Amino acid sequence: MKRKVEIVVISDIHLGTYGCHAKEVLQYLNSVKPKKLILNGDIFDIWQFRKRYFPKAHLQVIKKIISLAAKGTMVYYLTGNHDEKLRRFSDTKMGNIYILDKLVLELDGKKAWFFHGDVFDASIQHAKWLAKLGGWGYDLLILINRFLNHLLVWMGKEKYSLSKKIKNSVKGAVKFISNFEDTASELAIHNDFDYVICGHIHQPVIREVSNDNGKCIYLNSGDWIENLTALEYHNEKWKLYVHGESKRYIAPEPGLEAYEEDDELPELLSAFNTFL
């Protein structure tokens, strides 16, 4: 049986890059039955998109999202910086799929504000070429990290995250993450939102923030490059899901439905290229 949840929030899948864990995304989406699926930016990585690299598993993620929408799930695609070209289609509706820049929902009497979060990133707003260069460097780092982890597993040692080590050891990166979270929270409190839900910085978290004007819950859905995380809202509670046998905050029910592969996928890629 699939787990029924009211809302699933995932972001920063970065389909079309070497670091994307598309198979794991599929495993997760096959384990849940959400009423609403919020794709909070950077689902596609249009910055680094290249036709020669778009594996079958990446296409299957697209097909799964379309399938969920066809079966009644409301899908909200909120644009991010890596898929900013889709912003020209903001406020477009295709069946149960909506393309938006931001979303406000009322959840059991509380207001929730969803957006990707790149609006706070000055490097993207003022020096896009530098941000894109950083994206290529990050992708290369993830490739190196994967090779390193294969060696570590072969040697019987635990996996190691190079990018997390760099982020945690560079004061500027730590300060940026803190400033991002504080800015989003302060704006949410100022605008009377109870929840503010972002992506972008690849740092999954749920925490309460308060200041002299009030308080809110800040949430970040993380990513599917390193952390493999999602947010779930059900029975008036938010939970952070971490994919992986030893790190699963929410245990899946037994007998998950397998996602059957098929060969009718080139049409999807062709449609995707036309859409861009």
C-alpha positions in Angstrom: 0.0 0.0 0.0 1.1 3.5 -0.7 1.3 6.0 2.1 -1.5 8.6 1.8 -0.3 12.1 2.6 -1.9 15.5 2.1 1.1 17.3 0.7 4.5 16.3 -0.6 7.2 18.9 -1.3 10.3 18.1 -3.2 12.8 20.4 -4.8 16.3 20.5 -6.4 16.1 17.2 -8.3 18.2 18.6 -11.1 17.1 16.2 -13.8 19.6 16.2 -16.6 22.8 16.3 -14.4 25.1 13.5 -13.4 24.5 14.1 -9.7 20.7 13.5 -9.9 19.4 10.5 -8.0 16.4 9.9 -10.4 16.0 6.3 -9.4 15.6 7.2 -5.8 13.2 9.9 -6.7 11.1 7.3 -8.5 11.2 5.0 -5.5 10.0 7.7 -3.3 7.2 8.9 -5.6 6.0 5.3 -6.0 5.7 5.0 -2.2 3.3 7.9 -1.6 -0.1 9.0 -2.8 -0.3 12.8 -2.2 -3.3 15.0 -2.7 -0.9 17.8 -3.6 2.6 17.5 -5.0 4.6 20.7 -4.8 7.7 20.7 -7.0 9.6 23.6 -5.4 12.1 24.6 -8.1 15.1 23.2 -9.9 13.4 20.0 -10.9 15.0 20.3 -14.4 18.5 21.7 -14.7 18.1 23.7 -17.8 21.4 25.5 -17.1 23.3 22.2 -17.7 20.7 20.5 -19.9 22.3 18.6 -22.8 20.5 16.1 -25.1 23.3 13.6 -25.0 22.7 13.1 -21.3 19.2 12.5 -20.2 18.9 8.9 -18.9 15.8 6.8 -18.9 15.3 7.1 -15.2 15.2 10.9 -15.6 12.5 10.6 -18.2 10.6 8.2 -15.9 10.5 10.9 -13.2 8.7 13.2 -15.7 6.3 10.4 -16.6 5.6 9.6 -13.0 4.7 13.2 -12.2 2.4 13.3 -15.2 0.8 10.0 -14.1 0.2 11.4 -10.6 -1.6 14.4 -12.1 -3.7 12.2 -14.3 -4.8 10.2 -11.3 -6.0 13.3 -9.4 -3.0 14.7 -7.6 -2.7 18.5 -7.8 0.8 19.2 -9.1 2.3 22.7 -8.5 5.5 23.3 -10.3 7.2 26.4 -8.7 10.0 27.6 -10.8 13.6 28.0 -9.6 16.8 29.5 -10.9 18.0 26.3 -12.8 14.6 26.0 -14.5 13.9 29.8 -14.8 13.1 29.5 -18.5 9.8 28.0 -17.4 8.9 31.4 -15.8 7.7 32.6 -19.2 4.9 30.0 -18.6 4.0 31.2 -15.1 0.3 30.9 -14.3 -0.2 28.2 -16.9 -2.5 25.3 -16.1 -2.4 21.9 -17.9 -5.0 19.6 -16.4 -3.9 19.2 -12.8 -0.5 20.7 -13.4 0.1 24.3 -12.5 3.3 26.3 -13.3 3.8 29.1 -10.8 6.5 31.3 -9.3 5.1 31.0 -5.8 2.1 29.5 -4.0 0.0 30.3 -0.9 -2.1 27.6 0.7 -4.3 27.5 3.8 -3.4 24.4 5.8 -5.9 23.6 8.6 -6.4 27.3 9.3 -2.7 28.3 8.9 -1.1 30.1 6.0 1.8 28.5 4.1 4.0 30.3 1.7 5.9 28.2 -0.9 8.7 29.5 -3.2 12.1 28.3 -4.4 14.2 31.0 -2.8 16.7 32.1 -5.4 15.3 35.6 -5.1 17.6 36.0 -2.1 20.7 34.9 -3.9 22.6 38.0 -5.1 25.1 35.9 -7.1 22.2 34.8 -9.3 20.5 38.1 -9.6 23.7 40.1 -10.4 26.2 37.7 -11.8 24.4 34.8 -13.5 27.4 33.6 -15.4 29.3 33.1 -12.1 26.3 31.2 -10.6 26.2 29.0 -13.7 30.0 28.3 -13.5 29.5 27.4 -9.9 26.7 24.9 -11.0 29.2 23.2 -13.3 31.8 23.0 -10.6 29.2 21.5 -8.2 28.3 18.9 -10.7 31.9 17.9 -11.1 32.4 17.8 -7.4 29.4 15.4 -7.1 30.9 13.1 -9.8 34.3 13.0 -7.9 32.4 12.4 -4.7 30.5 9.4 -6.2 33.8 7.8 -7.3 35.3 8.4 -3.8 32.2 6.8 -2.2 32.5 3.7 -4.4 36.0 3.3 -3.1 35.0 3.9 0.5 32.2 1.3 0.3 34.5 -1.2 -1.4 36.9 -0.6 1.6 34.1 -1.1 4.1 34.1 2.5 5.2 31.2 5.0 5.5 30.4 7.4 2.6 31.7 10.9 2.8 30.2 14.2 1.4 32.8 16.5 0.0 30.3 19.3 -0.6 28.9 19.2 2.9 32.4 19.3 4.3 33.1 22.4 2.2 29.9 24.1 3.1 30.3 23.5 6.8 33.9 24.6 6.9 33.6 27.7 4.7 32.4 30.6 6.9 30.9 32.4 3.9 28.8 29.4 3.0 27.6 28.9 6.6 26.7 32.6 6.8 24.8 32.6 3.5 22.7 29.6 4.6 21.9 31.3 7.9 21.1 34.6 6.2 18.9 32.8 3.7 16.8 31.1 6.4 16.6 34.3 8.5 15.5 36.4 5.6 12.8 34.0 4.5 11.5 33.7 8.0 11.5 37.4 8.7 9.5 38.0 5.5 7.1 35.3 6.4 6.5 36.7 9.9 6.1 40.2 8.4 3.4 39.0 6.0 1.6 36.9 8.6 2.5 33.5 7.2 2.6 30.5 9.7 4.9 28.4 7.4 7.5 29.4 4.8 8.7 26.5 2.6 11.8 26.9 0.4 14.4 24.9 -1.6 17.5 26.2 -3.4 20.2 25.9 -0.7 20.0 22.1 -0.5 19.8 22.2 3.3 16.8 20.2 4.6 15.4 21.5 7.9 12.3 22.2 9.9 12.7 24.8 12.6 10.7 27.5 14.4 11.9 31.1 14.1 10.7 34.0 16.2 11.4 37.7 16.5 9.8 40.7 18.1 7.0 40.6 15.5 6.0 37.0 15.9 7.0 33.5 14.8 6.8 31.0 12.0 8.0 27.6 11.0 10.8 27.7 8.4 11.0 24.5 6.2 13.4 23.5 3.5 12.9 20.4 1.4 16.6 19.8 0.7 17.6 18.1 -2.5 18.0 14.9 -4.5 21.7 15.3 -5.2 23.1 14.6 -1.7 20.5 14.6 1.0 17.6 12.8 -0.8 14.9 14.5 1.2 11.3 15.6 1.0 8.7 17.4 3.2 5.4 15.8 4.0 2.3 17.4 5.5 -0.4 15.2 7.0 -2.7 15.3 10.0 -1.7 18.9 10.7 2.0 18.0 11.0 5.1 18.5 8.9 7.7 15.8 8.7 11.0 15.5 7.0 11.6 12.4 4.9 15.1 11.2 4.3 15.5 8.5 1.7 17.8 5.5 2.5 17.6 2.4 4.5 19.4 3.7 7.6 18.1 7.3 7.6 14.4 7.1 6.9 12.5 9.4 9.3 9.2 8.0 8.0 9.2 4.3 7.6 7.4 3.2 4.4 4.6 0.7 4.5 5.5 -2.8 3.2 4.7 -3.9 -0.3 5.6 -0.8 -2.2 4.2 -0.7 -5.7 7.0 -1.3 -8.2 7.3 1.2 -11.1 7.3 -0.6 -14.3 9.7 0.6 -17.0 8.6 0.9 -20.6 10.2 2.0 -23.9 7.6 4.6 -24.8 9.8 7.4 -23.5 11.4 9.2 -26.5 8.0 11.0 -27.1 8.4 12.6 -23.6 11.9 13.8 -24.4 10.7 15.2 -27.7 7.8 17.0 -26.0 10.1 18.3 -23.3 12.5 19.8 -25.9 9.6 21.4 -27.7 8.3 22.9 -24.4 11.7 24.5 -23.8 
